Amino acid sequence: MLQDLLDAARPLLAPAFTWWGSAVTWLEIVAFVLAIAMVLLNMRVNPWAWPLAIASSLLYALLFADAKLYGEAGLQFVFIAVAGWGWWQWLRGRDAGGGPLVVRWMGARLRWTAAAATLAAWPALALWLDHATDSDVPWFDALPTVASVTGQILLGRKFVENWPVWLGVNLVSVALFAHKGLWLTALLYALFAVLSVAGWRVWARRGRQAGAAA
């Protein structure tokens, strides 16, 4: 299936220009624009961020598969599924008390659970990538992959802590994509890192306001 999509998208994988010795494709440019728009809408807690997430994730799945970043490529399909769930959560989801979801903080127990699950999944995915694919960076690829799933779930439930998770993911991803010569995507994740800090501040303020109103 993925190979069929790659074949269909081959014209978009043609170089648009060369940057730092590496080709930047039309597909990477479109995915870049959609992803920036998605994060800006996330900061504003706008549900339209989710369909943009679905579109950009599909494009990045093709880009990463073409670069043999199979963990990142597979992650994009997880993102597509979680984005559908997150979209529903933002429109119809309820908190533990039965009220509509608002931006809020996690409890300490939930934070530890999320951290433990992420750290357990990292070596499991890395070992699978090492044995089942021809990835040359299985551990490097696996870390932002599993942490991104954590961040996406926390974002869907409107937890403030999704932003520091994304900050870590984005910083590691900058190095990963630079290593692979995907310079526009490395720039994108550097911008994501800056936006993660901004989003963290905006959502932290919202979380304090929600706590004060409770």
C-alpha positions as CSV (number, residue, x, y, z in Angstrom):
1,M,0.0,0.0,0.0
2,L,2.7,2.5,1.0
3,Q,4.7,1.7,-2.2
4,D,1.6,2.3,-4.3
5,L,1.1,5.7,-2.6
6,L,4.8,6.5,-3.2
7,D,4.5,5.6,-6.9
8,A,1.4,7.8,-7.2
9,A,3.1,10.7,-5.4
10,R,6.3,10.4,-7.4
11,P,5.7,13.7,-9.4
12,L,5.5,15.5,-6.0
13,L,8.8,14.0,-4.9
14,A,10.5,15.8,-7.8
15,P,13.0,18.4,-6.5
16,A,11.7,22.0,-6.4
17,F,15.1,23.4,-5.5
18,T,18.4,22.4,-3.8
19,W,19.3,23.6,-0.3
20,W,22.6,22.8,1.4
21,G,23.4,20.2,-1.2
22,S,20.1,18.3,-0.7
23,A,17.0,18.4,-2.9
24,V,13.8,19.9,-1.4
25,T,10.7,18.3,-3.0
26,W,7.3,19.8,-3.8
27,L,5.8,17.3,-1.4
28,E,8.0,18.5,1.4
29,I,7.1,22.2,0.7
30,V,3.3,21.5,0.9
31,A,3.7,19.3,4.0
32,F,5.7,22.1,5.6
33,V,3.0,24.7,5.0
34,L,0.2,22.5,6.3
35,A,2.2,21.5,9.4
36,I,2.9,25.1,10.4
37,A,-0.8,26.0,10.0
38,M,-1.7,23.0,12.1
39,V,0.5,24.0,15.0
40,L,-0.8,27.6,14.9
41,L,-4.3,26.4,15.1
42,N,-3.4,24.0,18.0
43,M,-2.1,26.9,19.9
44,R,-5.5,28.6,19.5
45,V,-7.3,25.4,20.5
46,N,-9.0,25.4,17.1
47,P,-10.5,22.0,16.0
48,W,-9.6,22.7,12.4
49,A,-6.0,21.8,13.3
50,W,-6.9,18.1,13.2
51,P,-7.9,17.8,9.5
52,L,-4.7,19.7,8.7
53,A,-2.8,17.2,10.8
54,I,-4.3,14.3,8.8
55,A,-3.3,15.9,5.5
56,S,0.2,16.8,6.5
57,S,0.8,13.4,8.2
58,L,-0.1,11.6,4.9
59,L,2.4,13.7,3.0
60,Y,5.1,13.2,5.6
61,A,4.5,9.5,5.6
62,L,5.4,9.4,1.9
63,L,8.4,11.7,2.4
64,F,9.9,9.7,5.3
65,A,9.3,6.4,3.6
66,D,11.2,7.7,0.6
67,A,14.1,8.6,2.9
68,K,13.9,5.1,4.6
69,L,12.8,6.6,8.0
70,Y,10.3,3.9,8.5
71,G,9.6,4.6,12.1
72,E,8.7,8.2,11.3
73,A,6.7,7.1,8.2
74,G,4.7,4.5,10.2
75,L,4.2,7.2,12.9
76,Q,2.4,9.4,10.4
77,F,-0.4,6.7,10.0
78,V,-0.7,6.5,13.8
79,F,-1.0,10.3,13.7
80,I,-3.8,10.1,11.1
81,A,-5.7,7.7,13.3
82,V,-5.1,9.7,16.5
83,A,-6.0,12.9,14.7
84,G,-9.4,11.5,13.9
85,W,-9.8,10.6,17.6
86,G,-8.4,14.0,18.7
87,W,-10.7,15.9,16.4
88,W,-13.7,14.0,18.0
89,Q,-12.3,14.7,21.5
90,W,-12.1,18.4,20.9
91,L,-15.6,18.5,19.5
92,R,-17.4,16.0,21.8
93,G,-14.9,14.7,24.4
94,R,-15.6,14.9,28.1
95,D,-13.3,15.0,31.2
96,A,-13.4,12.7,34.2
97,G,-16.2,14.7,35.7
98,G,-18.4,14.5,32.6
99,G,-17.8,18.1,31.6
100,P,-16.5,19.3,28.2
101,L,-12.7,19.1,27.7
102,V,-10.8,22.3,28.7
103,V,-7.1,23.0,28.7
104,R,-5.7,21.6,32.0
105,W,-2.8,20.0,33.8
106,M,-2.1,16.3,34.3
107,G,-1.9,14.8,37.8
108,A,1.5,13.5,39.0
109,R,0.4,9.8,38.6
110,L,-0.7,10.3,35.0
111,R,2.6,12.1,34.2
112,W,4.6,9.2,35.5
113,T,2.4,6.7,33.6
114,A,2.9,8.6,30.3
115,A,6.7,8.8,30.9
116,A,7.0,5.1,31.8
117,A,5.0,4.0,28.8
118,T,7.1,6.2,26.4
119,L,10.4,4.9,27.8
120,A,9.3,1.3,27.6
121,A,8.1,1.7,24.0
122,W,11.4,3.3,22.8
123,P,13.7,0.2,22.9
124,A,10.8,-2.1,21.8
125,L,10.4,0.0,18.6
126,A,14.1,0.5,18.1
127,L,14.8,-3.2,18.2
128,W,12.0,-3.9,15.8
129,L,13.3,-1.3,13.4
130,D,16.8,-2.7,13.7
131,H,15.7,-6.2,12.9
132,A,12.8,-5.8,10.5
133,T,13.8,-2.9,8.3
134,D,16.9,-1.5,6.6
135,S,16.9,1.7,8.8
136,D,20.4,3.0,9.6
137,V,19.2,5.0,12.6
138,P,16.8,2.7,14.5
139,W,17.3,4.1,18.0
140,F,17.5,7.7,16.7
141,D,14.3,7.2,14.7
142,A,12.4,5.3,17.4
143,L,12.7,7.9,20.2
144,P,10.8,10.8,18.6
145,T,8.4,8.3,17.1
146,V,7.2,6.9,20.4
147,A,7.3,10.3,22.2
148,S,5.2,11.8,19.4
149,V,2.5,9.3,20.1
150,T,2.5,10.4,23.7
151,G,2.4,14.0,22.7
152,Q,-0.5,13.5,20.3
153,I,-2.6,11.7,22.9
154,L,-1.9,14.4,25.5
155,L,-2.8,17.0,22.9
156,G,-6.1,15.3,22.1
157,R,-7.0,15.3,25.8
158,K,-6.0,19.0,26.0
159,F,-3.3,18.5,28.6
160,V,-0.8,21.3,28.9
161,E,2.0,18.8,29.2
162,N,1.7,17.9,25.5
163,W,3.8,21.0,24.7
164,P,7.0,20.1,26.7
165,V,6.7,16.6,25.2
166,W,6.6,18.1,21.7
167,L,9.5,20.4,22.5
168,G,11.7,17.4,23.3
169,V,10.4,15.6,20.2
170,N,11.1,18.5,18.0
171,L,14.7,19.1,19.2
172,V,15.6,15.4,18.6
173,S,13.9,15.5,15.2
174,V,15.9,18.5,14.1
175,A,19.1,16.5,14.5
176,L,17.5,13.4,12.9
177,F,16.4,15.1,9.8
178,A,19.6,17.1,9.4
179,H,21.4,13.8,9.6
180,K,19.2,12.6,6.7
181,G,19.6,15.8,4.7
182,L,15.9,16.7,4.9
183,W,16.8,20.4,5.5
184,L,13.4,21.9,5.0
185,T,11.9,19.4,7.4
186,A,14.8,20.1,9.9
187,L,13.9,23.8,9.7
188,L,10.2,22.9,10.2
189,Y,11.0,21.1,13.4
190,A,13.2,23.9,14.6
191,L,10.2,26.2,14.1
192,F,8.1,23.6,15.8
193,A,10.5,23.8,18.8
194,V,10.0,27.5,19.0
195,L,6.2,27.2,18.6
196,S,6.2,24.5,21.3
197,V,7.6,27.0,23.8
198,A,5.0,29.6,22.7
199,G,2.2,27.0,22.9
200,W,3.4,25.9,26.3
201,R,3.1,29.4,27.6
202,V,-0.3,30.0,26.1
203,W,-1.8,26.7,27.3
204,A,-0.2,27.1,30.8
205,R,-2.1,30.4,31.1
206,R,-5.3,28.7,30.0
207,G,-4.7,25.9,32.5
208,R,-4.2,28.3,35.4
209,Q,-7.4,30.1,34.4
210,A,-9.3,26.8,34.2
211,G,-7.9,25.8,37.6
212,A,-8.9,29.2,39.1
213,A,-12.4,28.9,37.7
214,A,-12.9,25.3,39.0
